[in-house]
Amino acid sequence: MESSLAEIENAFTQYAQDLENYEKKRKPTDGLFGLGHALQHDACHDRLDERIEQAVQRLCASGPDAQTAEACVRLLLRENTASLPQAAQWMLRAIERHSLPLIPFLDSGAAASLSREYTARYKPWDRLPAQKEVLRALKKRAGE
């Protein structure tokens, strides 16, 4: 089960590398006025989504213990890194939905803690549908 955590970490590392490679190859006009290849349309986002989805599916199929599930959920719900481009920020927020299948494996105390942290990070006006769904699932698991 530790391999699942490493697999998720590796997916984020590969994504960061993809973003770096994109920046190296990017032309100054890419994305301006719909010209060139903009980052938000790059396949690196789809690759990250697939890698995370597959890792989470394998982990859920193995029936993770509460500690492993919590570590993986915390990794998926990590705070966005301000140093990444805006297109990456949106993708990292979308990736948070992959924590949903893992939430039932959390113990109620961990779910309550994650719920509080998540509520503090995303104010009601800043929550996208994915964040609302994750927060609902965390609160339900916590018994709130």
LINDA-V640011 format. One record per pair of residues at least 24 apart in sequence whose ideal C-beta (glycine too) atoms are under 10 Angstrom apart, sorted by the first residue. I is the first residue (numbers start at 1). J is the second residue. D is the distance in Angstrom with one decimal. If there is no record, write none. Layout:
I,J,D + I,J,D
This chain:
1,58,9.6 + 1,59,6.7 + 1,62,6.2 + 1,63,9.0 + 1,64,5.3 + 1,65,7.0 + 1,67,9.1 + 1,68,4.4 + 1,69,8.9 + 1,71,9.2 + 1,72,8.8 + 2,68,7.4 + 2,71,8.9 + 3,55,9.0 + 3,58,8.7 + 3,59,9.0 + 3,62,9.6 + 4,55,5.6 + 4,56,7.8 + 4,57,9.8 + 4,58,6.2 + 4,59,3.9 + 4,60,9.2 + 4,62,7.5 + 4,64,7.2 + 4,68,7.1 + 4,69,9.6 + 4,71,9.2 + 4,72,6.4 + 4,75,10.0 + 4,102,9.7 + 5,55,8.7 + 5,59,8.3 + 5,64,9.4 + 5,68,6.8 + 5,71,5.5 + 5,72,5.7 + 5,74,9.8 + 5,75,6.8 + 6,55,9.1 + 7,51,7.5 + 7,52,8.8 + 7,54,8.1 + 7,55,4.2 + 7,56,9.2 + 7,58,7.6 + 7,59,8.2 + 7,72,9.5 + 8,51,8.1 + 8,52,6.3 + 8,55,5.0 + 8,56,7.6 + 8,59,8.3 + 8,71,9.2 + 8,72,6.0 + 8,75,5.4 + 8,76,6.9 + 8,95,9.6 + 8,98,8.8 + 9,55,9.5 + 9,71,10.0 + 9,72,9.6 + 9,75,6.6 + 10,51,7.8 + 10,55,8.5 + 11,47,8.3 + 11,48,5.9 + 11,49,9.2 + 11,50,8.8 + 11,51,3.7 + 11,52,5.3 + 11,53,9.5 + 11,54,8.8 + 11,55,6.4 + 11,75,9.7 + 11,95,8.9 + 11,98,10.0 + 12,48,7.5 + 12,51,8.9 + 12,52,8.3 + 12,75,7.7 + 12,76,9.3 + 12,78,8.2 + 12,81,9.6 + 12,92,8.5 + 12,95,8.7 + 14,44,8.5 + 14,47,7.4 + 14,48,7.5 + 14,51,7.0 + 15,44,6.2 + 15,45,8.1 + 15,47,7.4 + 15,48,4.3 + 15,49,9.6 + 15,51,8.0 + 15,52,9.1 + 15,84,9.1 + 15,88,7.5 + 15,91,7.9 + 15,92,8.5 + 15,95,9.0 + 16,44,9.6 + 16,48,9.6 + 16,81,8.5 + 16,83,9.6 + 16,84,7.6 + 16,88,8.4 + 17,44,8.9 + 18,42,7.5 + 18,43,8.5 + 18,44,3.6 + 18,45,8.7 + 18,47,6.9 + 18,48,7.7 + 18,88,9.4 + 19,44,6.5 + 19,45,9.6 + 19,48,9.7 + 19,83,10.0 + 19,84,6.5 + 19,85,6.7 + 19,87,8.7 + 19,88,5.7 + 19,91,9.6 + 22,85,8.6 + 22,87,9.4 + 22,88,9.6 + 23,85,7.9 + 26,85,10.0 + 31,87,9.1 + 38,87,7.6 + 39,85,5.7 + 39,86,8.5 + 39,87,4.3 + 39,88,7.5 + 39,91,9.7 + 40,85,8.9 + 40,86,8.4 + 40,87,4.2 + 40,88,9.3 + 40,90,7.7 + 40,91,8.6 + 41,87,8.7 + 42,87,7.9 + 42,88,9.9 + 42,91,9.9 + 44,87,9.5 + 44,88,8.7 + 44,91,8.5 + 45,87,7.5 + 45,88,8.0 + 45,90,8.7 + 45,91,4.7 + 45,92,9.8 + 45,94,8.3 + 45,95,9.2 + 46,91,9.4 + 48,88,9.1 + 48,91,6.4 + 48,92,8.6 + 48,94,9.4 + 48,95,6.7 + 49,91,7.6 + 49,94,7.4 + 49,95,6.7 + 49,97,9.6 + 49,98,8.0 + 51,95,9.8 + 51,98,10.0 + 52,76,7.2 + 52,95,5.6 + 52,96,9.9 + 52,97,9.6 + 52,98,4.9 + 52,99,9.5 + 53,95,9.1 + 53,97,9.6 + 53,98,5.9 + 53,101,9.5 + 54,98,9.9 + 55,98,8.4 + 56,95,10.0 + 56,98,4.9 + 56,99,7.8 + 56,100,8.8 + 56,101,5.8 + 56,102,6.4 + 57,98,9.2 + 57,101,7.5 + 59,101,8.4 + 59,102,7.0 + 59,105,8.7 + 60,101,4.8 + 60,102,6.6 + 60,104,8.9 + 60,105,7.6 + 61,101,9.8 + 63,105,7.7 + 64,102,7.2 + 64,105,5.3 + 64,106,9.7 + 65,105,7.6 + 65,107,9.7 + 66,105,6.2 + 66,106,6.0 + 66,107,4.5 + 66,108,9.7 + 66,109,9.2 + 66,110,6.6 + 66,111,9.7 + 67,105,9.7 + 67,106,9.6 + 67,107,8.8 + 67,110,8.5 + 68,102,8.9 + 68,105,7.9 + 69,99,9.2 + 69,101,9.5 + 69,102,4.8 + 69,103,7.8 + 69,104,8.4 + 69,105,3.6 + 69,106,5.4 + 69,107,8.8 + 69,110,8.1 + 69,111,9.8 + 70,102,8.5 + 70,103,9.8 + 70,105,8.3 + 70,106,5.7 + 70,107,7.8 + 70,109,9.6 + 70,110,4.5 + 70,111,8.6 + 70,113,8.7 + 70,114,7.6 + 71,102,9.7 + 71,110,9.8 + 72,98,9.2 + 72,99,7.6 + 72,102,5.6 + 72,105,8.9 + 72,106,9.9 + 73,98,9.5 + 73,99,4.7 + 73,100,9.4 + 73,101,10.0 + 73,102,5.1 + 73,103,6.6 + 73,105,8.6 + 73,106,6.5 + 73,110,8.0 + 73,111,8.8 + 73,114,6.4 + 73,118,9.9 + 73,134,9.0 + 73,138,8.6 + 74,99,8.9 + 74,110,8.8 + 74,113,9.6 + 74,114,7.1 + 74,117,8.8 + 75,99,8.8 + 76,100,9.4 + 76,102,7.6 + 76,134,9.0 + 77,114,6.8 + 77,117,7.9 + 77,118,6.4 + 77,121,8.3 + 77,122,9.9 + 77,131,9.3 + 77,134,7.1 + 77,138,9.0 + 79,117,9.2 + 79,121,6.5 + 80,121,9.0 + 90,128,8.7 + 93,122,8.8 + 93,126,9.7 + 93,127,9.5 + 93,128,6.2 + 93,130,6.5 + 93,131,6.9 + 94,128,7.9 + 94,129,9.8 + 94,130,5.9 + 94,131,9.8 + 95,130,8.5 + 96,122,9.5 + 96,128,9.0 + 96,130,5.6 + 96,131,6.5 + 96,133,9.1 + 96,134,5.5 + 96,135,9.9 + 97,128,9.5 + 97,129,8.6 + 97,130,4.3 + 97,131,8.7 + 97,133,6.6 + 97,134,6.6 + 97,137,9.8 + 98,130,9.4 + 98,134,9.6 + 99,130,9.5 + 99,133,9.8 + 99,134,5.9 + 99,137,8.1 + 99,138,8.7 + 100,130,8.9 + 100,133,6.7 + 100,134,6.4 + 100,136,9.6 + 100,137,5.6 + 100,138,9.6 + 101,137,9.6 + 102,137,9.6 + 103,134,7.7 + 103,136,9.8 + 103,137,4.6 + 103,138,6.2 + 103,140,8.2 + 103,141,5.2 + 103,142,9.6 + 104,137,8.2 + 104,140,9.3 + 104,141,6.6 + 105,141,9.1 + 106,137,9.5 + 106,138,8.0 + 106,141,5.6 + 106,142,8.4 + 107,141,8.6 + 107,142,9.4 + 108,141,6.4 + 108,142,5.3 + 108,143,5.5 + 108,144,9.3 + 109,142,7.9 + 109,143,10.0 + 110,138,9.3 + 110,141,8.5 + 110,142,8.5 + 111,137,8.4 + 111,138,5.1 + 111,139,7.8 + 111,140,8.2 + 111,141,3.8 + 111,142,4.0 + 111,143,8.1 + 111,144,8.6 + 112,138,7.9 + 112,139,8.3 + 112,141,8.4 + 112,142,3.8 + 112,143,7.7 + 112,144,7.0 + 113,138,9.2 + 113,142,8.3 + 114,138,5.3 + 114,139,9.8 + 114,141,8.8 + 114,142,8.1 + 115,139,5.2 + 115,140,9.4 + 115,141,8.2 + 115,142,5.3 + 115,144,6.7 + 116,142,8.9 + 116,144,9.8
